[in-house]
Amino acid sequence: MNTGYDTRLGRSLTIEQYKDEYGPKLDSSGKTRARPSVFCLACQGVLHTVGEDSLTSAAVWAHDPDPHVSCPVKDTGSARYELLAPMTPDNGAAQELRERFFANWPTHWGHIRKIANYADINTLIGFLGHADSTNFWAHKGLQAWHIPYIFLATCDFPPPTGVAGTRRKNWLRFRFDARVRTLEDLWIRVLPNLTFLCLYYRKPRTGEPTPAHFIDMEAIALDSTFLTRTFAPPHTYATRAMAKAFKL
Ligand SMILES: [Zn+2]
């Protein structure tokens, strides 16, 4: 990956920035320099530099081997979160939550598009159909503001097609940090300082990105108050598609 997180500075560094900050690998006597550790935002694992002194290939950060740490960045698409039906559904709350979502869907969609630029309305329509068929709305403790994040973490965001394809070339995937093992952890465990991550991948020539296409990631602050804010209204195309799919 291109950047690693420096807890001293509280920000992500490229290898060039790391060298500027802490010096090159070897000191003036040619010995290995003691430099502070840099961490992976997704799993908090320690990273090391690869190809730092290579003149031919770009230097990147890689995980130190650790059998106890499983990192979302190293997962393939198949290990993503699943929308499971609730074990003890709260059907009364479900109906209210679903109605509130559909009454406010443009706000949810505005928030989603701030995080995943050029997301496709058909991805949301597919997600909502899946949510209905798994009785997703009936999870006890699930709150309206969780929904965009669950949508982002369970769906895939290839670069847009057509003209917009020049505006976002990377494939986006979203993850919670490694403490969230299942989506239910989000509303059951309510983890403090939860990190939500946007992972960037190069678009493969065919098929879906693998860990080999991973470029970098960025932490995104979870916002539980976005429903009180105003966003640009959805495009007419999105409004029509939602109305047709859900008889709004
Ligand atoms: Zn990691």
py3Dmol code that shows the C-alpha trace and the ligand (Angstrom):
import py3Dmol

protein = """\
ATOM      1  CA  MET A   1       0.000   0.000   0.000  1.00  0.00           C
ATOM      2  CA  ASN A   2       1.135   3.541  -0.641  1.00  0.00           C
ATOM      3  CA  THR A   3       0.712   4.953   2.857  1.00  0.00           C
ATOM      4  CA  GLY A   4       1.122   3.722   6.426  1.00  0.00           C
ATOM      5  CA  TYR A   5      -0.253   5.332   9.565  1.00  0.00           C
ATOM      6  CA  ASP A   6       2.159   7.133  11.879  1.00  0.00           C
ATOM      7  CA  THR A   7       0.702   7.326  15.389  1.00  0.00           C
ATOM      8  CA  ARG A   8       3.243   9.986  16.438  1.00  0.00           C
ATOM      9  CA  LEU A   9       2.164  12.414  13.730  1.00  0.00           C
ATOM     10  CA  GLY A  10      -1.434  11.206  13.623  1.00  0.00           C
ATOM     11  CA  ARG A  11      -1.464  10.912   9.830  1.00  0.00           C
ATOM     12  CA  SER A  12      -0.666   8.576   6.962  1.00  0.00           C
ATOM     13  CA  LEU A  13       2.754   8.758   5.306  1.00  0.00           C
ATOM     14  CA  THR A  14       4.112   7.645   1.973  1.00  0.00           C
ATOM     15  CA  ILE A  15       7.568   6.091   2.114  1.00  0.00           C
ATOM     16  CA  GLU A  16       9.074   9.315   0.744  1.00  0.00           C
ATOM     17  CA  GLN A  17       7.366  11.312   3.518  1.00  0.00           C
ATOM     18  CA  TYR A  18       8.543   8.754   6.088  1.00  0.00           C
ATOM     19  CA  LYS A  19      12.136   9.084   4.898  1.00  0.00           C
ATOM     20  CA  ASP A  20      11.861  12.878   4.973  1.00  0.00           C
ATOM     21  CA  GLU A  21      10.562  12.694   8.524  1.00  0.00           C
ATOM     22  CA  TYR A  22      12.814   9.997  10.019  1.00  0.00           C
ATOM     23  CA  GLY A  23      15.700   9.582   7.591  1.00  0.00           C
ATOM     24  CA  PRO A  24      16.749   6.755   5.267  1.00  0.00           C
ATOM     25  CA  LYS A  25      17.071   3.128   6.318  1.00  0.00           C
ATOM     26  CA  LEU A  26      20.774   3.340   7.197  1.00  0.00           C
ATOM     27  CA  ASP A  27      22.480   6.016   9.267  1.00  0.00           C
ATOM     28  CA  SER A  28      25.784   7.803   8.640  1.00  0.00           C
ATOM     29  CA  SER A  29      27.772   4.822   9.884  1.00  0.00           C
ATOM     30  CA  GLY A  30      25.922   2.497   7.501  1.00  0.00           C
ATOM     31  CA  LYS A  31      23.986   0.826  10.319  1.00  0.00           C
ATOM     32  CA  THR A  32      20.240   0.239  10.367  1.00  0.00           C
ATOM     33  CA  ARG A  33      18.574   3.316  11.788  1.00  0.00           C
ATOM     34  CA  ALA A  34      15.953   2.945  14.542  1.00  0.00           C
ATOM     35  CA  ARG A  35      12.829   4.514  13.086  1.00  0.00           C
ATOM     36  CA  PRO A  36       9.325   4.556  14.596  1.00  0.00           C
ATOM     37  CA  SER A  37       6.839   1.870  13.576  1.00  0.00           C
ATOM     38  CA  VAL A  38       4.137   2.589  11.059  1.00  0.00           C
ATOM     39  CA  PHE A  39       0.809   0.805  11.187  1.00  0.00           C
ATOM     40  CA  CYS A  40      -1.948  -0.458   8.923  1.00  0.00           C
ATOM     41  CA  LEU A  41      -5.165   1.534   9.445  1.00  0.00           C
ATOM     42  CA  ALA A  42      -7.307  -1.529   8.880  1.00  0.00           C
ATOM     43  CA  CYS A  43      -5.734  -4.081  11.265  1.00  0.00           C
ATOM     44  CA  GLN A  44      -3.288  -1.994  13.340  1.00  0.00           C
ATOM     45  CA  GLY A  45      -0.566  -4.427  12.213  1.00  0.00           C
ATOM     46  CA  VAL A  46       3.017  -3.191  11.914  1.00  0.00           C
ATOM     47  CA  LEU A  47       4.216  -2.353   8.406  1.00  0.00           C
ATOM     48  CA  HIS A  48       7.656  -2.411   6.844  1.00  0.00           C
ATOM     49  CA  THR A  49       8.984  -0.835   3.663  1.00  0.00           C
ATOM     50  CA  VAL A  50       9.495  -2.858   0.509  1.00  0.00           C
ATOM     51  CA  GLY A  51      11.768  -1.576  -2.244  1.00  0.00           C
ATOM     52  CA  GLU A  52      12.698   1.519  -0.271  1.00  0.00           C
ATOM     53  CA  ASP A  53      16.066   1.770  -2.015  1.00  0.00           C
ATOM     54  CA  SER A  54      14.965   0.356  -5.333  1.00  0.00           C
ATOM     55  CA  LEU A  55      15.582   2.583  -8.310  1.00  0.00           C
ATOM     56  CA  THR A  56      13.360   0.562 -10.589  1.00  0.00           C
ATOM     57  CA  SER A  57      10.142  -0.081  -8.671  1.00  0.00           C
ATOM     58  CA  ALA A  58       7.984   2.119  -6.477  1.00  0.00           C
ATOM     59  CA  ALA A  59       8.435   1.570  -2.744  1.00  0.00           C
ATOM     60  CA  VAL A  60       5.379   0.347  -0.843  1.00  0.00           C
ATOM     61  CA  TRP A  61       4.402  -0.583   2.683  1.00  0.00           C
ATOM     62  CA  ALA A  62       3.743  -4.240   3.483  1.00  0.00           C
ATOM     63  CA  HIS A  63       2.502  -6.060   6.592  1.00  0.00           C
ATOM     64  CA  ASP A  64       4.984  -7.675   8.961  1.00  0.00           C
ATOM     65  CA  PRO A  65       4.086 -11.377   9.054  1.00  0.00           C
ATOM     66  CA  ASP A  66       1.750 -12.034  11.983  1.00  0.00           C
ATOM     67  CA  PRO A  67      -0.429 -15.145  12.057  1.00  0.00           C
ATOM     68  CA  HIS A  68      -2.686 -13.559  14.705  1.00  0.00           C
ATOM     69  CA  VAL A  69      -3.723 -10.591  12.602  1.00  0.00           C
ATOM     70  CA  SER A  70      -6.174 -10.951   9.756  1.00  0.00           C
ATOM     71  CA  CYS A  71      -6.353  -7.803   7.733  1.00  0.00           C
ATOM     72  CA  PRO A  72      -9.291  -6.681   5.562  1.00  0.00           C
ATOM     73  CA  VAL A  73      -6.797  -5.372   3.022  1.00  0.00           C
ATOM     74  CA  LYS A  74      -5.494  -8.883   2.465  1.00  0.00           C
ATOM     75  CA  ASP A  75      -8.977 -10.377   2.136  1.00  0.00           C
ATOM     76  CA  THR A  76     -10.417 -11.099  -1.230  1.00  0.00           C
ATOM     77  CA  GLY A  77     -13.932  -9.965  -2.112  1.00  0.00           C
ATOM     78  CA  SER A  78     -15.433 -13.240  -0.934  1.00  0.00           C
ATOM     79  CA  ALA A  79     -14.598 -12.474   2.697  1.00  0.00           C
ATOM     80  CA  ARG A  80     -16.710  -9.321   2.818  1.00  0.00           C
ATOM     81  CA  TYR A  81     -19.568  -8.694   5.213  1.00  0.00           C
ATOM     82  CA  GLU A  82     -22.858 -10.449   4.744  1.00  0.00           C
ATOM     83  CA  LEU A  83     -26.340  -9.198   5.414  1.00  0.00           C
ATOM     84  CA  LEU A  84     -27.736 -11.925   7.614  1.00  0.00           C
ATOM     85  CA  ALA A  85     -31.341 -12.202   8.700  1.00  0.00           C
ATOM     86  CA  PRO A  86     -31.796 -11.213  12.367  1.00  0.00           C
ATOM     87  CA  MET A  87     -31.946 -14.042  14.924  1.00  0.00           C
ATOM     88  CA  THR A  88     -34.611 -12.308  17.032  1.00  0.00           C
ATOM     89  CA  PRO A  89     -36.324  -9.846  14.701  1.00  0.00           C
ATOM     90  CA  ASP A  90     -37.905  -6.675  16.028  1.00  0.00           C
ATOM     91  CA  ASN A  91     -40.668  -6.401  13.432  1.00  0.00           C
ATOM     92  CA  GLY A  92     -42.349  -3.323  14.904  1.00  0.00           C
ATOM     93  CA  ALA A  93     -39.132  -1.299  14.807  1.00  0.00           C
ATOM     94  CA  ALA A  94     -38.392  -2.720  11.358  1.00  0.00           C
ATOM     95  CA  GLN A  95     -41.443  -1.203   9.756  1.00  0.00           C
ATOM     96  CA  GLU A  96     -40.771   2.191  11.277  1.00  0.00           C
ATOM     97  CA  LEU A  97     -37.089   2.132  10.299  1.00  0.00           C
ATOM     98  CA  ARG A  98     -37.917   1.112   6.735  1.00  0.00           C
ATOM     99  CA  GLU A  99     -40.554   3.853   6.404  1.00  0.00           C
ATOM    100  CA  ARG A 100     -38.167   6.446   7.781  1.00  0.00           C
ATOM    101  CA  PHE A 101     -35.467   5.325   5.392  1.00  0.00           C
ATOM    102  CA  PHE A 102     -37.706   5.628   2.340  1.00  0.00           C
ATOM    103  CA  ALA A 103     -39.028   9.014   3.509  1.00  0.00           C
ATOM    104  CA  ASN A 104     -35.414  10.251   3.764  1.00  0.00           C
ATOM    105  CA  TRP A 105     -33.702   8.278   1.013  1.00  0.00           C
ATOM    106  CA  PRO A 106     -32.397  11.413  -0.806  1.00  0.00           C
ATOM    107  CA  THR A 107     -30.483  12.425   2.348  1.00  0.00           C
ATOM    108  CA  HIS A 108     -29.026   8.925   2.732  1.00  0.00           C
ATOM    109  CA  TRP A 109     -28.100   8.958  -0.953  1.00  0.00           C
ATOM    110  CA  GLY A 110     -26.533  12.424  -0.684  1.00  0.00           C
ATOM    111  CA  HIS A 111     -24.371  11.208   2.199  1.00  0.00           C
ATOM    112  CA  ILE A 112     -23.411   8.037   0.325  1.00  0.00           C
ATOM    113  CA  ARG A 113     -22.353  10.022  -2.749  1.00  0.00           C
ATOM    114  CA  LYS A 114     -20.161  12.281  -0.593  1.00  0.00           C
ATOM    115  CA  ILE A 115     -18.265   9.158   0.494  1.00  0.00           C
ATOM    116  CA  ALA A 116     -18.438   7.116  -2.736  1.00  0.00           C
ATOM    117  CA  ASN A 117     -18.440   9.620  -5.557  1.00  0.00           C
ATOM    118  CA  TYR A 118     -20.395   8.456  -8.616  1.00  0.00           C
ATOM    119  CA  ALA A 119     -22.019   5.545  -6.789  1.00  0.00           C
ATOM    120  CA  ASP A 120     -24.740   4.021  -8.978  1.00  0.00           C
ATOM    121  CA  ILE A 121     -28.380   4.214  -7.836  1.00  0.00           C
ATOM    122  CA  ASN A 122     -28.882   0.657  -9.096  1.00  0.00           C
ATOM    123  CA  THR A 123     -26.398  -0.542  -6.473  1.00  0.00           C
ATOM    124  CA  LEU A 124     -28.599   1.005  -3.772  1.00  0.00           C
ATOM    125  CA  ILE A 125     -31.757  -0.455  -5.331  1.00  0.00           C
ATOM    126  CA  GLY A 126     -30.158  -3.910  -5.335  1.00  0.00           C
ATOM    127  CA  PHE A 127     -29.041  -3.488  -1.720  1.00  0.00           C
ATOM    128  CA  LEU A 128     -32.531  -2.434  -0.597  1.00  0.00           C
ATOM    129  CA  GLY A 129     -34.107  -5.409  -2.362  1.00  0.00           C
ATOM    130  CA  HIS A 130     -31.647  -7.651  -0.568  1.00  0.00           C
ATOM    131  CA  ALA A 131     -32.401  -5.867   2.734  1.00  0.00           C
ATOM    132  CA  ASP A 132     -36.115  -6.559   2.279  1.00  0.00           C
ATOM    133  CA  SER A 133     -35.590 -10.214   1.454  1.00  0.00           C
ATOM    134  CA  THR A 134     -33.342 -10.809   4.513  1.00  0.00           C
ATOM    135  CA  ASN A 135     -35.563  -8.825   6.909  1.00  0.00           C
ATOM    136  CA  PHE A 136     -32.540  -6.564   7.473  1.00  0.00           C
ATOM    137  CA  TRP A 137     -34.645  -3.759   8.948  1.00  0.00           C
ATOM    138  CA  ALA A 138     -35.633  -5.933  11.931  1.00  0.00           C
ATOM    139  CA  HIS A 139     -32.168  -6.068  13.556  1.00  0.00           C
ATOM    140  CA  LYS A 140     -32.540  -4.977  17.182  1.00  0.00           C
ATOM    141  CA  GLY A 141     -30.507  -1.838  17.806  1.00  0.00           C
ATOM    142  CA  LEU A 142     -29.990  -1.026  14.125  1.00  0.00           C
ATOM    143  CA  GLN A 143     -30.250   2.738  13.614  1.00  0.00           C
ATOM    144  CA  ALA A 144     -31.055   4.791  10.531  1.00  0.00           C
ATOM    145  CA  TRP A 145     -27.617   6.427  10.404  1.00  0.00           C
ATOM    146  CA  HIS A 146     -25.936   2.994  10.185  1.00  0.00           C
ATOM    147  CA  ILE A 147     -27.610   2.248   6.849  1.00  0.00           C
ATOM    148  CA  PRO A 148     -25.315   4.141   4.434  1.00  0.00           C
ATOM    149  CA  TYR A 149     -22.247   2.621   6.078  1.00  0.00           C
ATOM    150  CA  ILE A 150     -23.692  -0.881   5.890  1.00  0.00           C
ATOM    151  CA  PHE A 151     -24.590  -0.277   2.263  1.00  0.00           C
ATOM    152  CA  LEU A 152     -21.063   0.933   1.509  1.00  0.00           C
ATOM    153  CA  ALA A 153     -19.404  -1.937   3.379  1.00  0.00           C
ATOM    154  CA  THR A 154     -21.480  -4.660   1.701  1.00  0.00           C
ATOM    155  CA  CYS A 155     -21.513  -3.428  -1.919  1.00  0.00           C
ATOM    156  CA  ASP A 156     -18.849  -2.890  -4.553  1.00  0.00           C
ATOM    157  CA  PHE A 157     -18.075   0.404  -6.303  1.00  0.00           C
ATOM    158  CA  PRO A 158     -16.359  -0.003  -9.655  1.00  0.00           C
ATOM    159  CA  PRO A 159     -15.375   3.174 -11.510  1.00  0.00           C
ATOM    160  CA  PRO A 160     -18.398   4.754 -13.216  1.00  0.00           C
ATOM    161  CA  THR A 161     -18.933   4.055 -16.891  1.00  0.00           C
ATOM    162  CA  GLY A 162     -19.232   6.719 -19.575  1.00  0.00           C
ATOM    163  CA  VAL A 163     -17.969  10.279 -19.189  1.00  0.00           C
ATOM    164  CA  ALA A 164     -17.829  10.077 -15.385  1.00  0.00           C
ATOM    165  CA  GLY A 165     -15.242   7.283 -15.753  1.00  0.00           C
ATOM    166  CA  THR A 166     -12.566   9.919 -16.167  1.00  0.00           C
ATOM    167  CA  ARG A 167     -13.519  11.506 -12.840  1.00  0.00           C
ATOM    168  CA  ARG A 168     -13.047   8.393 -10.693  1.00  0.00           C
ATOM    169  CA  LYS A 169     -10.696   5.775 -12.085  1.00  0.00           C
ATOM    170  CA  ASN A 170     -10.262   3.688  -8.946  1.00  0.00           C
ATOM    171  CA  TRP A 171     -12.475   0.884  -7.748  1.00  0.00           C
ATOM    172  CA  LEU A 172     -13.713   1.584  -4.201  1.00  0.00           C
ATOM    173  CA  ARG A 173     -14.405  -0.837  -1.388  1.00  0.00           C
ATOM    174  CA  PHE A 174     -15.346   0.030   2.161  1.00  0.00           C
ATOM    175  CA  ARG A 175     -14.529  -1.769   5.382  1.00  0.00           C
ATOM    176  CA  PHE A 176     -14.725  -1.254   9.087  1.00  0.00           C
ATOM    177  CA  ASP A 177     -11.521  -1.819  11.010  1.00  0.00           C
ATOM    178  CA  ALA A 178     -10.640  -5.402  11.852  1.00  0.00           C
ATOM    179  CA  ARG A 179     -12.519  -5.351  15.198  1.00  0.00           C
ATOM    180  CA  VAL A 180     -15.814  -5.489  13.285  1.00  0.00           C
ATOM    181  CA  ARG A 181     -16.059  -9.146  12.302  1.00  0.00           C
ATOM    182  CA  THR A 182     -19.767  -9.156  11.464  1.00  0.00           C
ATOM    183  CA  LEU A 183     -22.096  -6.259  10.697  1.00  0.00           C
ATOM    184  CA  GLU A 184     -24.010  -6.912  13.910  1.00  0.00           C
ATOM    185  CA  ASP A 185     -20.908  -5.759  15.804  1.00  0.00           C
ATOM    186  CA  LEU A 186     -21.757  -2.293  14.582  1.00  0.00           C
ATOM    187  CA  TRP A 187     -24.930  -1.984  16.654  1.00  0.00           C
ATOM    188  CA  ILE A 188     -24.378  -4.683  19.266  1.00  0.00           C
ATOM    189  CA  ARG A 189     -20.795  -4.051  20.378  1.00  0.00           C
ATOM    190  CA  VAL A 190     -20.794  -0.280  19.645  1.00  0.00           C
ATOM    191  CA  LEU A 191     -16.999  -0.117  19.492  1.00  0.00           C
ATOM    192  CA  PRO A 192     -15.339   3.134  20.549  1.00  0.00           C
ATOM    193  CA  ASN A 193     -13.287   5.024  17.931  1.00  0.00           C
ATOM    194  CA  LEU A 194     -14.437   2.762  15.173  1.00  0.00           C
ATOM    195  CA  THR A 195     -12.581   3.369  11.924  1.00  0.00           C
ATOM    196  CA  PHE A 196     -14.392   3.244   8.599  1.00  0.00           C
ATOM    197  CA  LEU A 197     -12.077   2.788   5.668  1.00  0.00           C
ATOM    198  CA  CYS A 198     -12.255   3.536   1.971  1.00  0.00           C
ATOM    199  CA  LEU A 199      -9.962   1.137   0.087  1.00  0.00           C
ATOM    200  CA  TYR A 200      -8.768   2.106  -3.392  1.00  0.00           C
ATOM    201  CA  TYR A 201      -8.010  -0.506  -6.039  1.00  0.00           C
ATOM    202  CA  ARG A 202      -6.786  -0.292  -9.596  1.00  0.00           C
ATOM    203  CA  LYS A 203      -9.499  -1.413 -12.001  1.00  0.00           C
ATOM    204  CA  PRO A 204      -8.502  -4.848 -13.314  1.00  0.00           C
ATOM    205  CA  ARG A 205      -8.699  -5.389 -17.072  1.00  0.00           C
ATOM    206  CA  THR A 206     -11.342  -8.034 -16.416  1.00  0.00           C
ATOM    207  CA  GLY A 207     -13.206  -9.200 -13.334  1.00  0.00           C
ATOM    208  CA  GLU A 208     -12.929  -7.784  -9.853  1.00  0.00           C
ATOM    209  CA  PRO A 209      -9.919  -6.400  -7.975  1.00  0.00           C
ATOM    210  CA  THR A 210      -7.815  -8.756  -5.863  1.00  0.00           C
ATOM    211  CA  PRO A 211      -5.411  -7.790  -3.041  1.00  0.00           C
ATOM    212  CA  ALA A 212      -2.798  -7.384  -5.814  1.00  0.00           C
ATOM    213  CA  HIS A 213      -4.778  -4.410  -7.163  1.00  0.00           C
ATOM    214  CA  PHE A 214      -4.884  -2.658  -3.785  1.00  0.00           C
ATOM    215  CA  ILE A 215      -3.380   0.841  -3.877  1.00  0.00           C
ATOM    216  CA  ASP A 216      -4.135   2.568  -0.618  1.00  0.00           C
ATOM    217  CA  MET A 217      -6.799   3.393   1.930  1.00  0.00           C
ATOM    218  CA  GLU A 218      -8.182   6.349   3.765  1.00  0.00           C
ATOM    219  CA  ALA A 219      -9.968   6.612   7.116  1.00  0.00           C
ATOM    220  CA  ILE A 220     -13.407   8.210   6.997  1.00  0.00           C
ATOM    221  CA  ALA A 221     -14.990   9.586  10.166  1.00  0.00           C
ATOM    222  CA  LEU A 222     -18.351   7.986  10.944  1.00  0.00           C
ATOM    223  CA  ASP A 223     -21.030  10.643  11.122  1.00  0.00           C
ATOM    224  CA  SER A 224     -24.115   9.766  13.144  1.00  0.00           C
ATOM    225  CA  THR A 225     -25.714  13.178  12.487  1.00  0.00           C
ATOM    226  CA  PHE A 226     -25.749  13.373   8.682  1.00  0.00           C
ATOM    227  CA  LEU A 227     -29.556  13.053   8.621  1.00  0.00           C
ATOM    228  CA  THR A 228     -29.790  16.575  10.037  1.00  0.00           C
ATOM    229  CA  ARG A 229     -27.769  18.011   7.138  1.00  0.00           C
ATOM    230  CA  THR A 230     -28.834  18.975   3.625  1.00  0.00           C
ATOM    231  CA  PHE A 231     -27.325  17.563   0.449  1.00  0.00           C
ATOM    232  CA  ALA A 232     -27.702  18.262  -3.244  1.00  0.00           C
ATOM    233  CA  PRO A 233     -30.926  16.604  -4.459  1.00  0.00           C
ATOM    234  CA  PRO A 234     -30.605  13.296  -6.336  1.00  0.00           C
ATOM    235  CA  HIS A 235     -30.434  13.329 -10.143  1.00  0.00           C
ATOM    236  CA  THR A 236     -33.763  12.875 -11.911  1.00  0.00           C
ATOM    237  CA  TYR A 237     -32.520   9.509 -13.157  1.00  0.00           C
ATOM    238  CA  ALA A 238     -31.987   8.314  -9.561  1.00  0.00           C
ATOM    239  CA  THR A 239     -35.369   9.623  -8.406  1.00  0.00           C
ATOM    240  CA  ARG A 240     -37.131   7.874 -11.283  1.00  0.00           C
ATOM    241  CA  ALA A 241     -35.265   4.617 -10.713  1.00  0.00           C
ATOM    242  CA  MET A 242     -36.127   4.601  -6.985  1.00  0.00           C
ATOM    243  CA  ALA A 243     -39.775   5.452  -7.690  1.00  0.00           C
ATOM    244  CA  LYS A 244     -40.034   2.645 -10.211  1.00  0.00           C
ATOM    245  CA  ALA A 245     -38.297   0.057  -8.004  1.00  0.00           C
ATOM    246  CA  PHE A 246     -40.209   0.817  -4.798  1.00  0.00           C
ATOM    247  CA  LYS A 247     -43.417   2.475  -5.990  1.00  0.00           C
ATOM    248  CA  LEU A 248     -42.577   5.718  -4.151  1.00  0.00           C
TER     249      LEU A 248
END
"""
ligand_1 = """\
1
ZN
Zn -3.624 -4.493 7.769
"""
view = py3Dmol.view(width=600, height=400)
view.addModel(protein, "pdb")
view.setStyle({"model": 0}, {"cartoon": {"style": "trace"}})
view.addModel(ligand_1, "xyz")
view.setStyle({"model": 1}, {"stick": {}})
view.zoomTo()
view.show()
